[in-house]
Structures are given as structure tokens and as C-alpha cells.
Amino acid sequence: MSACFLGLDIGTSSVKALLVDREGRVVASASAPLTLGAPRPGWAEQDPEAWWATTGPVIRELLRQAPAITVAAVGITGQMHSSVFLDHTGTVIRPALLWCDARTDAECQQITQRAGGEDRLRALTANAAFAGFTLPKILWLRNHEPDAFARLARVLIPKDYIRYRLTGEMATEPSDASGTLLFDTARGRWSAEMFSAMDLPPSIMPEVGRSAAVLGRVTGEAAHATGLVAGTPVVGGGGDNACGAAGAGVLRPGSAVATWGTSGTVIAPTDAPRVDPRSRVHTFCHVAPDTWYQIGVVLSAGAAFAWLRDQFAREYATPGEATQALVSAAARIPPGAEGLLFLPYLQGERSPHRNPALRGALLGLSLAHTRAHVTRAVIEGGALALAECLDVLRELGCTPGEMLLTGGGVRDPLLRQVLAAVFDLPVRLTTHDEGPAFGAALLAAVGSGAFPDLGAAVAAGVALRPRELPEPQTREAYRALMRRFQAAGRQQQRERMEPGLADA
């Protein structure tokens, strides 16, 4: 039997899994959808038990597709920041508050004040307080659900909760720990000063191991639920952004990757923990040792398109058919959507505005515009928001010669053309499109001893497609559109400024 490495991704919209061999070939893949709860505007929750209930069947389907392989090791990735609250028995207390949940503005202000101001907070954690991070959610639980907080014994990130269910071990690794706002990102350890300032016991967070280190082994109970062999090693893994970058081969300074999923990101690795003094972008630990990355985050990239599709293309039998029809029509609309501009702030915005109160908008709408124009504007709005993030990273020293692209949306040529033009860079895809799960599988390969380090695993398993160049005429059109986009964003930022938020 040939040995393969399992990559498992606990996402917002689905659980995905794949098997990768030593040459980087994907030999099997499976996924199943998840639902997102929004009990109030700006809130986003999921049941961690649903993640686990979905994980077992997904892995079983994976193994059914490849009966002649053995799983040498498991790597796990997933949505960052989302908080799973557990009691002393390891039982989930309440639904998890997700990375895109925007209810914690008051707690962010409280964190900044208790830490001694934003400069001191950046010195301790490399980041400012954002509503999506883990610590604000813990304080929200203490402030608003004191009975639930009284039961709280441990907080886990989604992929670490699945590790717990697989292995019985509660552990994490630096890439997810650095997104909690309780981690000393520069030194790679929990911040005793932050726990003290927040009046929280350090015991609520798990031990930190390396991303490629074995942090547990599959239990007999988990083997029964998933079909894996008891004793199979499970490595640390990493947050979805870090694993997605690793899966695209983006490990060293000078490289960059943009992702287009539910959210959108632009990631640039660094060899030191560089921090934006205005906190427009974040600084986190990478899954490679002694490496960090800066990241700009757009909360609603693919999510904005999914909203448009689900609300205004209901006549199609499946989401896939609706997507194909909408994008095909949008491709016939000229760049700039004939004056229609979309601001993609459906859940507030992280980079560069730092404002959960921002909201989406269609500007310049007229009777002449059609659904195809709106679709084109929604695609362009998400792309422009990512380009705005890249501008900040360039200001901070990022100088990529090309942009790697990952995520489901970039399979479409229209989005790649738009991204190349707004970035003013050649863009490239990898020969696979599995995203974070692929990076998690590479970490599993390193942890099993198949490769000496992540760089060697990437060299063996990651290949790139040819460059796609920006079209000069389209590039010029988007330069003018970017000026409109940024002016409109600044105007809404002024109108929706909340206390404690700095104007970017």
C-alpha cells in the first residue's frame, strides 16, 4: 500500500479533505457543506459539533476513493480566530463565534485600554484589536453571557477542536495562536502580560507546538468515527491563510499570494515580525519556522458574490449553474461596469479600514444597468479591495514580481484578468486548486518524516502554471476606478466612524 498524507480543512462553508502522495499529486478529495448562523445582523456563529459530525463522513469518503493507500499522517487547517468555548469536560458551551463576527467593538476598545494603548498592544502582540480576533470574543462571553463564562475552561480554534476530537489532545501552533491577540507573535509564546491585563488565566489556552510537529495521534474512538487507523499521527497544521500560502509555495520574502474564498486576502511572508504602525494589515506567524507574514483581509470577497448569486439568481437549478451564468454575462460588460461601483463591506471591513460598521453599497446605479453590470461591479469591488491591501503591503516593503492566486473564485478567467489588472502584476495559479488543505497535507508529510522541512515538501509538491499578464487597456481603466473606490471608502469611513477606530 502506498503512503499518502491527509489534509483536512475546517472552513466556514464546508469541510474539505484530500489525500496527497509524496510527489504532490492529489489522489482523492471530498467535501461536505456547512451552514452559517447569523442570529443578529453582524453576528456569525457555527456549532462545533457540526464540524465534527461532518468530518467523519468526509474522511470516510476520501478513504473509499483510495482503498489502496495508507494515511501516514494528518494535517489540519481551518478558519482562523473563531472561538470554541469548552468546559472542564471538553464539552462545547455555546456555538462558536466566527472570524467574521462583528459584535465585539466594545470589547476591542476594552482590550486596547487594558493593554495600555494601541502602541503597547502592538508591541505585545504585533497587532491591534479587531472584532474578528479570538480575545474580543472571550471578553464578549464574560461581559454578555456570564453563566457560560463561569463554565469556561479552555478556548480552541476550529482546527484545534477537530484535533481534540481526533486525538484527545488540546494543542495549537503559532500561526493560529498569533491570531488570538493573546500571543507574543515576535517571540512565539503566549503573552503573560496580556493574560494579566485581561484578568484571564493562561490555562484557558492550549500548549503551543510546531506546525509540522506531531501533536497527537488518532484515538480508537476517532478511528471508528472516521475510518482512520488508530495511532495515526496528527501534526500541528496551521491557520487557513498560512496553509494556503504554503500550499502555493509562498514561504519566503519576495513572494506573495492572493486568495479568493469567502473572504479575500493578500499575504506576503517576512523574515522578521514587521508591524504596520497603523494596523491596517495584520502580522502573524507562518507555518514555516522563523517566518512571519503580513496579511490584508477583505471580509467579503467570494461572500459578496455568493450573496448576489443566492439573492438574485434563484432561477437556476444549482449554485454552480447560477455562478457560470452570472460570470459569463459579466464578462461581456466592459471594465468599470459602465459607471457602477460596488463597496464590498457586507460584514464591515478589516483592511485597511478597521471598521466593523462599514456596509456594502452600489454607487452610480441607473436604469441602464442590468444584473450583468451588478455582477461585474461585485467582482471588481472585491478585487479593488484586495488591491488596496496590496498597496499597503507595498508601502511596508513588499515588492512581489508576480502574484500567486488561490481559492475557488480564481478558477474563472474573468476574475484572474481583473486581479492582474488591479494588482498591475502577472498572476499565476498552481497546478492544483485545493488551497489550505494542500498546505496542511504538506505539513503532515514533513511531520511523518517524508521530507526534512516544509521547503523540501513545497519543492517536491508545488508546481505553477504559466503567467497571465495584465492587459494594458484594462489596467488603465482600473487605475481610474481605484481612485473612485478609495474616495468612496474614505467617505463611508468618515460617516460610519465608531469610537476607538482610527481612520485609515
PECOR-V665775 format. One record per backbone hydrogen bond with DSSP energy under -0.5 kcal/mol. CO is the residue of the C=O (numbers start at 0). NH is the residue of the N-H. If there is no record, write none. Layout:
BEGIN
co-><CO;CO>
nh-><NH;NH>
END
This chain:
BEGIN
co-><1;3;3;4;4;5;6;7;7;8;8;9;12;13;13;14;15;16;17;18;18;19;20;24;24;27;29;31;36;39;41;43;44;45;45;46;46;47;48;49;50;51;52;53;54;55;56;57;58;59;60;61;63;65;67;69;69;71;72;73;74;75;76;77;79;81;82;82;83;83;84;85;85;86;90;95;95;96;97;103;104;105;106;107;108;109;110;111;111;112;116;117;118;119;120;120;121;129;132;133;133;134;135;136;137;138;139;140;144;145;146;147;148;153;154;155;156;156;157;158;159;160;161;162;162;163;165;168;169;171;172;172;173;175;176;176;178;179;181;182;183;183;188;189;190;191;192;193;194;194;195;200;201;203;206;206;208;209;209;210;212;212;215;217;218;219;220;221;222;228;231;232;233;233;237;238;239;240;241;242;243;244;244;245;248;251;253;255;256;257;258;259;260;261;261;262;263;264;265;266;267;269;271;274;275;281;283;287;290;291;292;293;294;295;296;296;296;297;298;300;301;302;303;304;305;306;307;308;312;317;318;319;320;321;322;323;324;325;326;328;329;333;335;335;336;340;341;342;342;343;344;347;348;349;354;354;357;360;360;362;365;369;370;371;372;373;374;375;376;377;378;379;380;381;382;383;384;385;386;387;388;389;390;391;392;393;400;402;403;404;405;406;407;408;411;412;413;414;415;416;417;418;419;419;425;426;427;428;433;434;434;435;436;437;438;439;440;441;442;443;444;444;445;452;453;454;455;456;457;460;462;467;470;471;472;473;474;475;476;477;478;479;480;481;482;483;484;485;486;487;488;489;490;491;493;497;499;501>
nh-><69;71;72;6;19;74;17;9;76;10;15;78;33;10;15;31;8;29;6;26;27;4;23;20;26;18;16;14;44;42;101;97;36;47;95;49;50;51;52;53;54;55;56;57;58;59;60;61;62;63;64;65;66;68;1;3;71;232;5;234;7;237;9;239;81;83;84;96;85;155;92;152;153;89;86;45;97;82;100;107;108;109;110;111;112;113;114;115;116;115;120;121;122;123;124;126;125;132;136;136;137;138;139;140;141;142;143;144;148;149;150;150;151;85;205;83;159;160;161;162;163;164;165;166;168;167;218;170;206;208;175;176;177;178;179;181;133;134;190;184;187;188;183;191;194;195;196;197;198;199;198;203;204;154;171;208;173;212;235;236;214;235;233;230;222;223;224;225;226;231;217;73;214;215;77;242;243;244;245;246;247;247;249;248;250;254;400;403;266;405;264;408;301;300;302;260;297;258;295;256;293;291;273;276;278;294;292;290;285;269;283;267;281;265;298;349;350;263;300;304;305;306;307;308;309;310;311;312;315;321;322;323;324;325;326;327;328;329;330;331;332;336;338;339;339;362;343;344;360;345;347;346;354;353;348;357;347;342;362;340;368;373;374;375;376;377;378;379;380;381;382;383;384;385;386;387;388;389;390;391;392;393;394;395;397;396;425;427;257;429;259;409;410;411;415;416;417;418;419;420;421;422;423;424;402;467;404;464;436;437;438;439;440;441;442;443;444;445;446;447;449;450;448;456;457;458;459;460;461;462;430;426;474;475;476;477;478;479;480;481;482;483;484;485;486;487;488;489;490;491;492;493;494;495;496;500;501;503>
END
